[in-house]
Amino acid sequence: MLVFAASAVAIRFTRFGGGPACLWFATAILIVELVLRPARAWLWPTSAAMIGGIVATGLFGIGFGYAPLVTLCTIGEAILAAWLMRRGGGSGADLGSLRGVMVFIAVAGGIAPAVSGIGGAATIALATPTGFASNWLSWYLGHALGNLTLAPVALLALNGEMFAGIARMRWARKLEGVGLILATIVVTRLVFGQTTFPLLFVPLLPLMIAAFRFGRIGGAITIVILATIGAAFTIGGNGPVRMISGATHERVLFLQFYLATAVVMTLLIAAELNQRKRLMVALRASEARYRLIADGSTDVILTQTVAGEIDYASASILPLAGYHPTALIGVKAGTLVRPDDLPVVTKTHRDALSNPGATFMVEYCGLKADGSMLWCESHTRAVTDEDGSVVGTVSVIRDISRHKQLRDELSQAAQTDPLTGIVNRRAFDVALDQRLADVAAGRGIGVCAVLDLDFFKRVNDLHGHAAGDTVLCAFADVARRSLRADDLIARLGGEEFGLIIWNADVLEAKAICERLRREIADLSVATGFGDEVRFTFSGGLAPIRAGRSRQHVLRHADEALYRAKHAGRNRLELAS
């Protein structure tokens, strides 16, 4: 019935010169019906529309002889449009996205009426004394405009979105919508009710307001109002379109271009606004989740601009560093970093900006509000906008002060002899390698000495291992006091010790070791069991020279030590 009524009105009032109707809304009704149904359920609506179209065309158009062929073209147009819309947009009914609107415009306003117009124009040319080209143009424009104008509002009404959207509105917003519809009617009536001024641009204002305020629902309703009033006055010979010289057919042709432009513009704007609304809703939800996670995390989440200014700090920064989050907005993040660490932190920020897909980690000392420091570990990543441009960085900052302390303690323990408290063989090797590099670079001179306690096994056998440990600790304490600040003593293993005497030649180093030898020889160590132990040591000294390896220096020092042992112990020998 709807197809029959729409077809009859279009043929009766918009058909000029024997050609196709200039305004055709019947196909839009069937397109919407098919889009909302699964393909297996298309038979009944297409059959009913076929009957309605044949009757209307036979009674008011080219007669029943050619009516089936013409109607078949309109039915084929609806089927093609619905099929292509489903292929291009899933359900084919999404006018809330730019992609969905573009598919709808391309199919319902372009491909489908252009294809159906070939058969429709040829049939009408056979039935009437009209040309194929003019018939095709009238067919295409009339069907395209009808599809673009009526299909959106019909789609929103039949899928329930229009009524559901209106039901969700508050009364104040509903009244605003009614007022906007009335204003559109009044403005359109005034513009098309006069023929003095070319005011066709004026009705576009309420269309744009409707699209901005009520999205595609407002845009679709106002489009129908504009098309209905504009077409009625133009076909009746009134309105600003009458100012165009030419026949009624040419004026209607101009009206079609005008309405098509208004329709496309309104639909695109409504779709863009709806898409932005969806993004805003998603953004707010994401921001709410982000803030929930950030505020509940013990780690600090910090976002910075490209210039390094803080634009967000999570609440966890207050108990951690004493800063109130809002007070940090606009503050340079570098002011919260120890000056010595600022270059590496700044480099990390720049690296993140230059490599948006990567995460960069840095350790540094942060400054608390009270001026004290804490060790921080920061993981930084770039933040990009919807165009992929970098707009800043986000950092997750963790307090690693305890971890850093534990790591330093473990590192110290790994380099310290647990009995005597001096450095062990591993630390000694590292230090000797560094001094060899310093000598090679001309940054100083030095001597390596290897010392071994004389007859230490006898101490353990006569007084016990506890007494032996006491002797080792006593030797380490005396050696530590006897050496200079730049010198180093290490326990190499058992009763063997190593010395690095820095910024001294062999003779100066021998004098330092000789003084230590005399102090040890005069030392008496209480064992704790009423006994006292006296002991001595022997030593070999080798210069630290450029071009020699650590193993070479230690071998020469060991050879000198062996000579000292064989020469009677409690003495020092120089490497040859």
C-alpha positions, 0 to 999 in steps of 0.5 A: 500500500505504501509503494502504491500510494508513493508511486501514484502521487509521484506519477500524478504530480511530478511526471512532466512531458511523458517521461519518468517521475521527477521525484520518486520515494517508493523505492526508498520504502522497499529498500528500507524494508529489505535492509531490515530483513534477512535475504531469505525473507525478501520474497513477500515484500518484493512481491507486494511492492511489485503489485502496488507499483504495477497498479499505480503505473498502470492507472496513472502512468504508461499503462498496464502493458509496460507497467510490469517492466518499469516496476521490475526495474524499481524492484530490482533497484531496491534489491540491488541497493539492499544487497550492496548495502549489506555487502558494504556495511554488514547489516547495511543499516548503519547511518551513524558512522561515516563509512555507513553513510558513504556506503548508503550515499554511493549505493542508494544515491548512485549505483542502484538508481543509475543501473535501474535507470537503464531499463526504466528509461528504455522501457519508457522510451518504448512506451512514450515519444521520449528520448532515452538520455532524458528519461535516464537522467530524470529517472536517476535524479528522481530515484536517487533524491527519493532514496537519499531523502526518505530512506534515512528517516524511514530506516530510523523509524522502522528499526525503532531507533528514532522512537527509542531515541525520542523516549530517552530524551528529557522533556526539555529536550523533546520540547526543544526538538518540537520547537526546532521542527516547527522552526524548520517548517516555518522557515521553509514555508516562508522561503518557498512561499515567496518568489522575490529573493533567492533565499534557498540557503536559509533552510539549511540553517535549521537542518544544520542545527538539527544535525548538531543538536539531535544527530541523524534523527533530527537531520533525517526529519528536517530533510523530509520537511524540506523536501516535502515543502520545497517539492510541493511549492516548486511543482505548484510553480511557486518559491525561489526556484521559479526565478530560474528561467525554464520549464517546470521540469528544469526547475524541478531538476534544479530542486533535485540538485539542491535537495541532494546537496542538503541531504548529503551534507546533513547526513555526513555531518550527523554521521561525523557528530555521532562518530565523535560522540561514540569516541567521546563516550569510549574516551570517557570510559577509558579515562575513568578506567585509567584514573581508577587504575592510576589512583589505585596503583602504588606506582606513580603514573605521570603524563608529559607534553612534548615540551616535558611539562606535567599534565597529569600525575596520579594520586600515589605521588603524594604519599611517595614524594610529598607532592600534591598531584594538581600542584604539579600540572604545568611543572617541568618534570625535570625539576623533580630529578636530581641534576646529575641524572637530568641528562639521561632522563631527558634523553629517555623522554626524547627517545620515547618521542622519537620512537612511539612504538617502543618503551624506554626504561631509566633509573635515576634519583628523584627529588621529594618535596622535602628535598630528600631523594629516592631511587626511581625506575621509570618506564616511558612510552609516547602518546599519539593522537588519532592522526598518529602524531606524538602529543606527549609521553606517559611514564610509570614510575616505581620507587626502587630505593629498597631494591637499589639498597638491597642490590648495592648490598648484594653487590658489596657482599659479592666483592667483600671477604665475609671474614675480614671485611676487606674486598675479595679476589673478584674486586681485586682483579677488577681494580687491578685491571682498572689501574693497568688501564690508568697506567696505559692512559698516563693517569698514574703509576702503581705497584702490585704486592702479594703478601702471605702470612708465614707459617699460618698452618702452624697457627691453626694447628696449635691454637685452632681455626678460630684463632687463625681467623682472629689473626687474619682479621688483625692483619687486615685491620693493621693493613687497612690503617697503614695504607693510604686512601688511594691504596687497596688491600684484598684477601686473595684466598686463605692467608694470602693478601693482595695490595695495590699501592697507587701513585708510588714507584717500586721503592716507595711501595716497598717502604710502605710494605716494609713499614707494614711488615714491622708493625705486624712483626711487633703485633701480638694477637690475643686468641680469646683463650688466654693465648697470644699469637705472634706472626709475620708475613712475606711479600713480593712486589711487581710494578704495574706497567703499561702493556702488561696484563693482570696475570703477568703482573700477579705472576711476577709478584708471586715469583718475588713472594716465593723468593722471599719465602725461600730466603727465610720469610718475614721479608720483601722481594722485588720482581726482577 
